[in-house]
Amino acid sequence: MLLLYTIIYTTALILLSPYFLLKELFYPKHLQGLRERLGKLPQTLNKEGKPSIWIHGVSVGEVLAARGLAKKLKEKYPETPLFISATTITGMDMAEKNFKEKSGCFFFPLDIPFALERTFSQVKPKLCILMEGELWPNFLATAKRYGARVVLANGRISDRSFKRYLLISPLFRKVLKNIDLFCMQTEEDKKRIISIGAPEERVVVTGNLKFDSDELLSSRKDVEKLAELLGFSDGIPLLIAGSTGSGEEEIVLRAFARVKEKHPKVRLLIAPRHPERFDEVEELVKRFSLPYIRRSRIKKKERGKPVVILDTIGELAPLYRYGRAVFVGGSLIPRGGHNILEPASQGKPVIFGHHMENFRAIASMVLAEGGAIEVRNEEELTRAFLLLIEDENRFHRMGEASREVVRKNRGTIERTIKSIASLLSS
């Protein structure tokens, strides 16, 4: 099975290489870190050759969720080198900036034997922690061969992934046997991972690490400086559209224009999910004839413009605290939604669309407690924005409700660390 998978995976990489090269022409840095993806890490990384802890998160969301876990692991095992890997450029950027505990960062290797061998021989992990749903067959087989214990942390199985895994579950059982501990987010995730082949005695429910992740947000002083630079003040309502995808910005901008007719001073902070779309969103804002500024180019005299395009990485989450109403994207289009806990933890009412498949449990909790509004189109989004601007009591009541959901569900880091320590001592 593993040989067949390797042949198919490698063939797919070869066939898709022209696409990646073409994408590089339009979006420079897309192939950044190719040497590391092929297992050629910097010589200075783990130069002493110590057994290490290796945490992997695909992109920004998974990397951010791992911050608190990394901090606690370093406290518990201070002499052990701790390495962070990511798949995307934005994930790597986040890892490099937000992990004081790390001994180094690198791009996750391709799931081909020679790249994995080179990476494992240098990193020498005694513990590999995969965030959420990273189940690479060759990686897991290599980890087992090197004697590393493997943990799936903050594990979840989305609806789409569950259907795919069920189709190959007889073969996938062998892959899952190479994981020593499954720390799943919910009981439903636990049932799903067991049904596709995980040994039941290795599966525990620890909760969602993202309920704890806001503890490591930027310092208040840094955020206040940023807010001052952008011209955000308590007296002017700020609408925030975070992690938006293609097709959503136009809906947000139309809704904003309608809100602005009633409330001329209202402002909008819009943060596209993917950096390669910053220019595209700028052109869209131009078509709406709205005065705007990009965060990376802002000048003091321009900071009061109605629209700010947040074209930087890592600044959205702390800025949520200045929002009067926060829309979290990837949810009005079929992308499965994005993390709503960052604004919720700061006591903000949350607005999202009906495509929240990847965060269904969290979305349901916040809705049930009255801390969120689900919308389906521009009309409903406009009404939600106006409601939160005009109804002071509703704004505060929803904000407290969303914050309470986060408060009640904290403790995932401690439960995960306890499970990992038990594994390592066995």
C-alpha positions in Angstrom: 0.0 0.0 0.0 2.7 2.5 1.0 4.7 1.8 -2.2 1.6 2.4 -4.3 0.8 5.6 -2.4 4.4 6.8 -2.9 4.2 6.2 -6.7 0.9 8.0 -7.0 2.0 10.9 -4.8 5.3 11.4 -6.6 3.7 11.1 -10.0 1.1 13.8 -9.0 4.0 16.1 -7.9 5.7 15.7 -11.2 2.5 16.3 -13.2 1.6 19.4 -11.2 5.1 20.9 -11.2 4.3 23.1 -14.3 1.4 24.5 -12.4 3.5 25.4 -9.4 6.2 27.0 -11.7 3.5 29.0 -13.5 2.1 30.1 -10.2 5.5 31.2 -9.1 5.6 33.6 -12.1 2.5 35.4 -10.8 3.0 35.0 -7.1 6.7 35.1 -6.2 7.8 33.2 -3.1 5.2 30.4 -3.8 8.1 27.9 -4.1 10.0 29.5 -1.2 11.6 26.8 0.9 11.8 24.2 -1.8 15.1 23.0 -0.5 13.6 22.5 2.9 10.6 20.7 1.5 13.1 18.3 -0.1 14.7 17.7 3.2 17.7 20.0 2.9 17.6 21.9 6.2 20.0 24.6 7.4 23.2 23.1 8.8 22.7 25.1 12.0 19.4 23.5 12.8 19.8 20.9 15.6 23.6 21.2 15.2 24.1 19.3 18.4 22.0 16.4 17.2 19.8 16.2 20.3 16.5 14.3 20.4 13.8 16.9 19.9 10.1 17.8 19.9 8.7 18.6 16.4 5.3 20.4 16.1 3.8 20.7 12.7 0.9 23.0 11.6 -0.2 23.5 8.0 -0.9 27.2 7.9 -1.7 30.2 10.1 -4.6 28.7 12.0 -2.9 25.5 13.0 0.3 27.3 13.9 -1.4 29.8 16.1 -3.4 27.0 17.8 0.0 25.4 18.7 1.5 28.4 20.5 0.2 27.7 24.0 1.0 24.0 23.6 4.6 24.8 22.6 5.0 27.2 25.6 3.8 24.5 28.1 6.0 21.8 26.4 9.1 23.9 26.7 8.3 24.6 30.4 7.9 20.8 31.0 10.9 19.7 28.9 13.3 22.8 29.0 16.4 20.9 27.8 14.7 19.4 24.8 15.0 21.4 21.5 11.6 22.3 20.0 11.1 22.8 16.3 8.1 24.1 14.4 7.3 23.3 10.8 4.6 24.7 8.5 3.4 24.0 5.0 2.5 27.5 3.8 4.6 30.7 3.6 2.1 32.5 5.9 2.3 29.7 8.4 6.1 29.8 8.4 6.0 33.6 8.8 3.7 33.1 11.8 5.9 30.4 13.3 9.0 32.5 13.0 7.4 35.6 14.7 5.3 34.0 17.5 7.3 31.1 19.0 9.9 32.4 21.5 10.4 28.8 22.7 11.4 27.4 19.4 14.9 26.1 18.5 14.2 26.6 14.8 11.6 26.6 12.0 11.5 24.9 8.7 9.1 24.0 5.9 7.4 20.6 6.2 9.0 18.0 3.9 7.2 16.5 0.9 5.8 13.1 1.8 8.4 11.2 -0.2 10.9 8.9 1.4 14.2 10.7 0.6 13.0 14.1 1.8 11.6 12.6 5.0 14.8 10.6 5.7 16.9 13.7 5.4 14.6 15.7 7.6 14.3 13.1 10.3 18.0 12.3 10.4 18.7 16.0 11.3 15.7 16.9 13.5 15.9 13.6 15.4 12.4 13.9 16.9 11.5 11.8 19.9 8.0 13.4 19.8 6.1 14.5 16.7 2.9 16.6 17.2 0.7 17.0 14.2 -2.0 19.7 14.4 -5.6 19.0 13.6 -5.6 16.6 10.6 -2.2 16.1 9.1 -2.1 12.4 8.3 0.7 11.7 5.8 1.4 8.0 5.4 5.1 8.1 4.6 5.7 10.7 7.4 4.0 8.5 9.9 5.9 5.4 8.7 9.2 7.2 8.9 8.4 8.5 12.4 7.7 5.0 13.6 11.0 3.7 12.0 12.9 6.4 13.9 11.3 5.5 17.2 9.4 8.8 17.6 6.1 9.0 19.4 3.4 10.6 17.3 0.5 12.7 18.6 -2.4 14.1 16.7 -3.3 17.3 18.7 -6.4 19.4 18.4 -7.6 16.6 16.1 -10.7 17.1 14.0 -12.2 15.3 11.0 -14.2 17.6 8.7 -17.3 16.4 6.8 -15.4 16.4 3.5 -12.4 14.5 5.0 -14.6 12.0 6.7 -16.2 11.0 3.5 -12.9 10.5 1.8 -11.4 8.6 4.7 -14.3 6.2 4.8 -13.7 5.2 1.2 -10.2 4.0 2.0 -10.7 3.1 5.7 -9.6 -0.6 5.2 -6.2 0.7 3.9 -6.1 3.7 6.3 -6.2 1.6 9.4 -2.5 0.7 8.9 -1.6 4.4 8.6 -3.4 5.3 11.8 -1.7 2.6 13.8 1.5 4.7 13.5 -0.1 7.4 15.7 0.3 6.8 19.4 -2.2 9.3 20.7 -5.2 11.1 19.2 -6.2 14.2 21.1 -9.6 15.1 19.5 -11.6 18.3 19.7 -15.1 16.8 20.2 -16.9 13.5 20.9 -18.0 13.5 17.2 -14.4 13.8 16.1 -13.5 10.9 18.4 -16.2 8.7 16.9 -15.1 9.6 13.4 -11.4 8.9 13.9 -12.3 5.5 15.5 -14.6 4.6 12.7 -11.9 5.1 10.1 -9.4 2.9 11.9 -7.8 4.6 14.9 -7.3 2.2 17.9 -10.0 3.2 20.4 -7.7 3.0 23.4 -5.5 5.7 22.0 -8.2 8.3 21.4 -9.1 10.9 24.0 -11.2 14.1 23.8 -9.2 17.1 25.0 -11.1 20.0 23.5 -10.1 22.7 21.0 -6.8 24.4 21.6 -8.1 27.6 19.9 -10.2 28.3 23.1 -6.8 28.9 24.8 -4.9 30.5 22.0 -5.8 34.2 22.7 -3.6 34.2 25.8 -0.6 34.8 23.7 -1.9 37.7 21.5 0.3 40.8 21.0 0.8 43.0 24.0 -1.7 45.8 24.6 1.0 48.4 24.0 1.8 47.1 20.6 -1.8 46.8 19.6 -2.6 50.3 20.8 0.3 51.7 18.7 -1.1 49.8 15.6 -4.6 51.1 16.3 -3.3 54.6 16.6 -1.4 54.3 13.3 -4.6 53.1 11.6 -6.7 55.8 13.1 -9.1 53.6 15.0 -10.9 55.3 17.8 -13.8 54.4 20.1 -15.9 57.2 18.8 -16.1 55.8 15.2 -17.8 52.5 14.5 -15.4 50.0 12.9 -16.6 47.0 10.9 -14.1 44.2 10.5 -14.2 41.6 7.8 -11.5 39.0 8.6 -10.1 36.1 6.6 -12.3 36.8 3.5 -12.2 34.8 0.4 -12.9 35.4 -3.3 -16.5 36.4 -3.7 -17.0 37.6 -0.2 -15.2 41.0 -0.4 -17.8 42.3 -2.9 -20.6 41.3 -0.6 -18.9 43.0 2.3 -18.2 46.2 0.4 -21.8 46.4 -0.8 -23.1 46.0 2.7 -20.6 48.5 4.0 -21.7 51.1 1.4 -25.3 50.6 2.5 -24.4 51.0 6.2 -22.4 54.1 5.3 -25.5 55.8 3.9 -27.0 55.8 7.4 -23.8 56.2 9.3 -21.3 58.3 7.2 -18.4 58.0 9.7 -18.4 54.2 9.8 -15.1 52.5 8.7 -14.2 49.1 7.4 -11.1 47.0 8.0 -10.9 44.2 5.4 -8.4 41.4 5.7 -8.2 38.9 2.8 -7.2 35.4 3.9 -4.5 34.9 1.3 -1.7 37.4 0.7 -1.6 36.7 -3.0 -5.1 38.3 -3.2 -4.2 41.7 -1.6 -3.8 43.4 -5.0 -7.0 41.9 -6.3 -9.0 43.2 -3.3 -7.4 46.6 -3.7 -8.7 46.7 -7.3 -12.2 45.7 -6.1 -12.2 48.5 -3.5 -11.2 51.0 -6.3 -14.3 49.9 -8.3 -16.5 50.8 -5.4 -14.9 54.3 -5.4 -14.3 54.1 -1.7 -11.3 56.0 -0.3 -8.9 53.4 1.1 -5.4 52.8 2.3 -3.3 49.6 2.5 -1.9 48.9 6.0 1.6 48.4 4.6 1.6 51.8 2.9 -0.2 53.9 5.4 0.8 57.5 6.2 -0.3 59.6 9.1 -2.4 62.0 7.0 -4.2 59.1 5.4 -5.1 57.1 8.5 -8.7 58.3 8.6 -9.8 56.9 5.3 -13.0 54.8 5.3 -11.5 51.5 4.2 -8.3 49.9 5.4 -7.0 46.8 3.6 -5.0 44.8 6.1 -2.2 43.4 3.9 0.0 42.1 6.6 0.3 38.8 8.5 -0.4 38.3 12.2 -2.1 41.7 13.0 -5.8 40.8 12.5 -6.4 38.9 15.7 -5.3 41.7 18.1 -7.2 44.3 16.1 -10.5 42.5 16.6 -10.8 44.3 19.9 -11.5 47.5 18.1 -14.4 46.1 16.0 -18.0 47.1 16.6 -19.1 44.2 14.4 -16.9 41.4 13.2 -17.6 39.3 10.1 -15.4 36.1 9.8 -15.0 35.0 6.2 -14.7 31.8 4.4 -18.3 31.3 5.4 -20.5 33.1 2.8 -18.7 30.9 0.2 -18.2 27.2 0.5 -14.8 27.2 2.2 -15.9 25.7 5.6 -15.4 28.9 7.6 -12.6 30.2 9.8 -11.8 30.6 13.4 -14.4 32.8 15.2 -12.8 32.4 18.7 -10.3 35.2 18.2 -13.0 37.9 18.1 -15.2 36.0 20.6 -12.4 35.9 23.2 -12.2 39.7 23.1 -15.9 40.1 23.8 -17.0 40.8 20.2 -20.3 39.8 18.6 -19.5 37.5 15.7 -21.1 37.4 12.3 -20.6 34.5 9.9 -22.1 32.8 6.9 -23.9 29.5 6.6 -20.7 27.6 5.4 -19.2 26.8 8.8 -18.6 23.1 8.2 -15.0 23.2 9.6 -16.1 25.0 12.7 -19.6 23.7 13.2 -19.3 22.8 16.9 -17.8 26.2 17.8 -20.3 28.1 15.7 -23.2 26.2 17.2 -22.0 26.9 20.8 -21.7 30.7 20.2 -25.0 30.9 18.4 -26.8 28.9 21.1 -25.4 31.4 23.8 -26.5 34.4 21.7 -23.0 35.6 20.9 -23.2 35.4 17.1 -25.4 36.1 14.0 -25.5 33.8 11.0 -26.2 35.4 7.7 -26.8 34.1 4.2 -26.4 37.1 1.9 -25.7 40.8 1.5 -29.1 41.9 2.8 -28.7 39.9 6.1 -25.1 41.0 6.5 -26.2 44.7 6.2 -28.9 44.2 8.8 -26.4 42.5 11.2 -24.0 45.4 10.8 -26.7 48.0 11.4 -28.1 46.1 14.4 -24.7 46.0 16.2 -24.0 49.7 15.4 -27.4 51.0 16.5 -28.4 48.7 19.4 -26.0 49.3 22.3 -27.6 46.8 24.6 -27.6 44.1 22.0 -23.9 44.8 21.2 -22.8 44.4 24.8 -25.0 41.4 25.5 -23.8 39.5 22.5 -20.2 40.4 23.2 -20.4 39.1 26.8 -22.1 35.9 25.5 -19.4 35.2 23.0 -16.6 35.8 25.6 -18.4 33.5 28.1 -18.4 30.6 25.6 -14.6 30.9 25.3 -14.1 31.2 29.1 -16.2 28.0 29.8 -14.2 25.9 27.3 -10.7 26.8 28.4 -8.3 24.1 29.6 -7.5 22.2 26.4 -3.7 23.0 26.7 -3.5 21.4 30.2 -5.5 18.4 29.2 -3.4 17.9 26.1 -0.1 18.2 28.0 -1.3 15.7 30.6 -2.1 13.2 27.9 1.2 13.7 26.1 3.2 13.4 29.4 1.3 10.1 30.2 2.3 8.8 26.7 5.9 9.7 27.1 6.1 8.1 30.6 4.6 4.8 29.4 
